[in-house]
């Protein structure tokens, strides 16, 4: 059976289409076998002869297998025992008799009726089964009438099977072609739908895009204007005089910081001279005493200031 080929492949490849047509119409049948010519007829006659020889060989093989598997009945065994050689024969004759008994098909004449009946029964049962399969609607009593026509029935069923396979292949090709056409139609419909949508909503989308671009430009313009305004304000607020004053003030702060650090170091050195170390966390007794003295000094100074103010008021009244 030839493989299916899509119609579009044949349309796009004219040379292959011609070759495929020649193969399907001239050289090969629908099942893929070569068409009958004069040589094929001679080959068919030779094939028939070979089939006949194979049939004869198959019958011979069936007989040998039946003889090897079926045991003879008791009468055949008794008859065989009665014809067995006596012990008075010579050793050569006994050996020859045993050898002849062990040969295959040595008792074929004796077992032929039983074998024929057994083979006939098996063949008849197989033929009945095949007839029931080929004629399922027939009456069971009339099934035996269809046994002679089994060969014709088999040929008819084989032809029907080949025809059904050919129809199935044709239907598959038609279904594949129809499916391809349907997919092309769907693709064309989608393309038309996209074009219609573009035609309908394209101006709106373009308008929105232009508006978005305009807004982006406005945002960039506003950002640049804000940057320019910031630069202008910085120029206005931080004039050269202000900048110079800020620099001078920064230098003054750095100088004051340095002077403060130097004063702290000097005070630490003075405290160390009094026996107070600032690095011990203020836990020494001398430091506590100095703190108390500082507080007392501050209190005495405050009282002296109050007395001085009182004296000045008295002098002004006088």
C-alpha positions in Angstrom: 0.0 0.0 0.0 1.4 3.4 -1.1 1.8 6.0 1.6 -0.6 8.9 1.5 0.5 12.2 -0.1 -1.0 15.6 0.6 -2.6 17.4 -2.3 -0.6 20.5 -1.6 2.6 18.6 -1.8 1.5 17.3 -5.3 0.5 20.8 -6.3 3.9 22.3 -5.2 5.9 19.5 -6.9 4.7 18.8 -10.4 7.5 16.3 -11.3 6.7 14.2 -8.2 3.0 14.5 -8.9 3.6 13.0 -12.4 5.7 10.2 -11.0 3.2 9.5 -8.2 0.4 9.3 -10.9 2.4 6.9 -13.0 3.1 4.7 -10.0 -0.6 4.6 -8.9 -2.2 4.2 -12.3 0.3 2.3 -14.4 2.9 0.5 -12.4 1.3 -0.5 -9.1 -2.2 -1.5 -7.8 -4.0 0.2 -5.0 -2.5 -2.3 -2.5 1.1 -1.5 -3.6 1.6 -4.7 -5.6 2.8 -4.5 -9.3 0.1 -4.7 -12.0 -0.3 -8.0 -13.9 1.7 -8.2 -17.2 2.7 -11.1 -19.3 5.7 -11.8 -17.1 3.6 -11.4 -14.0 1.2 -14.0 -15.3 4.1 -16.5 -15.9 5.3 -15.7 -12.4 1.8 -16.4 -11.1 1.7 -19.8 -12.7 5.1 -20.6 -11.2 3.7 -19.3 -7.8 0.7 -21.6 -8.1 3.0 -24.6 -8.7 5.0 -23.6 -5.7 1.9 -23.4 -3.6 0.8 -26.9 -4.7 4.2 -28.3 -3.7 4.0 -26.5 -0.4 0.5 -27.9 0.1 1.8 -31.4 -0.5 4.7 -30.8 1.9 2.3 -29.4 4.5 0.1 -32.5 4.3 3.2 -34.8 4.7 4.3 -32.7 7.7 0.8 -33.0 9.2 0.8 -36.7 8.8 4.2 -37.0 10.4 3.2 -34.8 13.3 0.0 -36.8 13.8 1.9 -40.1 13.8 4.4 -38.7 16.3 1.8 -37.4 18.7 -1.0 -40.0 18.5 -0.5 -43.4 20.3 -1.9 -46.6 18.6 -4.8 -48.5 20.2 -4.4 -51.7 22.1 -5.4 -53.9 19.1 -2.6 -52.5 17.0 -0.2 -53.0 19.9 -1.3 -56.6 20.3 -1.0 -57.2 16.6 2.4 -55.7 16.7 3.3 -57.9 19.7 2.1 -61.1 18.0 4.3 -60.2 15.0 7.3 -59.5 17.2 10.4 -61.8 16.5 11.1 -64.7 18.9 14.2 -65.1 20.9 15.4 -67.9 18.7 16.2 -65.5 15.8 19.7 -64.5 15.2 21.1 -61.5 16.8 21.4 -59.7 13.5 17.7 -60.3 12.7 16.7 -59.0 16.1 18.8 -55.9 15.8 17.4 -55.3 12.3 13.8 -55.7 13.6 14.4 -53.3 16.5 15.9 -50.8 14.1 13.0 -51.1 11.7 10.6 -50.6 14.6 12.4 -47.5 15.8 12.2 -45.9 12.3 9.6 -43.3 11.7 6.5 -44.2 9.7 7.3 -47.9 10.2 3.7 -48.5 11.4 2.0 -46.2 9.0 0.0 -48.9 7.3 -1.3 -50.1 10.7 -2.1 -46.6 12.1 -3.4 -45.1 8.8 -7.1 -45.6 9.5 -6.9 -44.0 13.0 -4.7 -41.2 11.7 -7.0 -40.6 8.8 -10.1 -40.4 11.1 -8.3 -38.1 13.5 -7.0 -35.8 10.8 -10.4 -35.8 9.2 -12.1 -34.9 12.5 -9.7 -32.1 13.2 -10.0 -30.7 9.6 -13.8 -30.9 9.7 -13.9 -29.1 13.1 -11.6 -26.3 11.8 -13.7 -26.1 8.6 -16.9 -25.7 10.7 -15.3 -23.0 12.8 -14.3 -21.1 9.7 -17.7 -21.5 8.1 -19.4 -20.1 11.2 -17.1 -17.1 11.1 -17.6 -16.5 7.4 -21.4 -17.1 7.6 -22.5 -15.9 11.1 -26.1 -15.5 10.2 -26.6 -19.0 8.7 -28.6 -21.7 10.4 -26.3 -24.1 12.4 -27.9 -27.1 10.7 -26.9 -25.7 7.2 -23.3 -24.7 8.1 -21.8 -27.8 6.6 -23.2 -26.8 3.2 -20.8 -23.9 3.0 -17.7 -25.9 3.7 -16.9 -26.5 0.0 -17.1 -22.7 -0.7 -14.5 -21.8 2.0 -11.9 -21.0 -0.6 -14.2 -18.7 -2.5 -15.3 -17.1 0.8 -11.7 -16.5 1.8 -10.9 -14.9 -1.6 -14.0 -12.8 -1.3 -13.1 -11.7 2.2 -9.5 -10.9 1.2 -10.8 -8.8 -1.8 -13.2 -7.0 0.5 -10.4 -6.3 3.0 -8.2 -4.9 0.3 -11.0 -2.8 -1.0 -11.8 -1.5 2.6 -8.1 -0.7 3.1 -8.1 1.2 -0.2 -11.3 3.1 0.8 -9.8 3.8 4.2 -6.7 5.3 2.6 -8.7 7.4 0.2 -10.9 8.6 3.0 -7.8 9.5 5.1 -6.4 11.4 2.2 -9.7 13.3 1.7 -9.9 14.0 5.4 -6.3 15.3 5.5 -7.0 17.5 2.4 -10.2 18.8 3.9 -8.5 19.5 7.2 -5.7 21.4 5.4 -8.3 23.4 3.5 -10.1 24.1 6.8 -6.9 25.3 8.4 -6.2 27.6 5.4 -9.7 29.0 5.7 -9.2 29.6 9.4 -5.9 31.4 8.7 -7.5 33.6 6.0 -10.4 34.4 8.4 -7.9 35.4 11.2 -6.0 37.5 8.7 -9.1 39.3 7.6 -10.2 39.8 11.2 -6.9 41.3 12.1 -7.1 43.7 9.1 -10.6 44.7 10.1 -9.5 45.4 13.6 -6.6 47.4 12.4 -8.9 49.3 10.1 -11.4 50.0 12.9 -9.1 50.6 15.9 -6.0 51.7 14.1 -6.6 55.4 14.2 -7.6 55.3 17.9 -4.4 53.4 18.7 -2.3 55.8 16.6 -4.0 58.7 18.4 -3.3 57.2 21.8 0.3 56.6 20.8 0.7 60.2 19.6 -0.8 61.5 22.8 1.5 59.4 24.9 4.5 60.7 22.9 3.3 64.3 23.4 2.9 63.7 27.2 6.4 62.2 27.3 7.8 65.3 25.5 6.0 67.6 27.9 7.4 65.7 30.8 10.9 66.0 29.4 10.3 69.8 28.8 9.1 70.2 32.4 12.0 68.3 33.8 14.5 70.5 31.8 12.7 73.7 32.9 12.8 72.5 36.5 16.5 71.9 36.2 17.0 75.4 34.7 14.9 77.0 37.5 16.9 75.2 40.1 20.1 76.4 38.6 18.7 80.0 38.5 17.6 79.8 42.1 20.9 78.5 43.2 22.6 81.4 41.3 20.2 83.9 43.0 20.4 82.5 46.6 24.1 81.6 46.5 25.6 84.8 45.1 29.4 85.1 45.0 29.4 87.1 48.2 27.2 84.6 50.0 29.4 81.8 48.7 32.5 83.6 49.9 30.9 84.3 53.3 29.9 80.7 53.7 33.4 79.5 52.8 34.8 82.0 55.4 32.3 80.8 58.0 33.2 77.2 57.3 36.9 78.0 57.7 36.0 79.8 61.0 34.1 76.7 62.2 36.9 74.4 61.4 39.3 76.8 63.2 37.0 77.0 66.2 36.7 73.2 66.2 40.5 72.9 66.2 40.8 75.5 69.1 38.1 73.7 71.1 39.9 70.4 70.7 43.2 72.1 71.7 41.5 73.6 74.8 40.0 70.2 75.8 43.5 68.7 75.6 45.0 71.6 77.7 42.2 71.1 80.3 42.9 67.4 80.4 46.6 68.1 80.9 45.7 70.5 83.8 43.4 67.9 85.3 46.2 65.3 85.1 48.5 67.8 87.0 45.9 67.8 89.7 45.9 64.0 89.7 42.6 63.6 87.8 42.6 61.3 84.8 39.7 61.9 82.3 40.1 58.4 80.9 39.1 56.5 84.0 35.4 57.3 83.7 35.3 59.9 86.5 35.4 57.4 89.3 38.4 58.8 91.3 37.9 60.6 94.6 40.0 63.6 93.5 37.7 64.2 90.6 34.7 64.1 92.9 36.4 66.6 95.2 37.2 68.9 92.4 33.6 68.8 91.1 32.4 69.7 94.6 34.9 72.6 94.8 33.8 73.8 91.4 30.1 73.8 92.6 31.1 75.6 95.8 33.1 78.2 93.8 30.1 78.7 91.5 27.8 79.1 94.5 30.2 81.6 96.2 30.5 83.5 92.9 26.8 83.7 92.6 26.5 85.0 96.2 29.2 87.6 95.6 27.4 88.8 92.5 24.2 89.1 94.6 26.0 91.1 97.3 27.6 93.3 94.7 24.2 94.1 93.1 22.7 94.9 96.6 25.6 97.3 97.3 25.1 99.0 94.0 21.4 99.4 94.7 22.2 100.9 98.1 24.7 103.3 96.6 22.2 104.5 94.0 19.5 105.2 96.7 21.9 107.2 98.8 
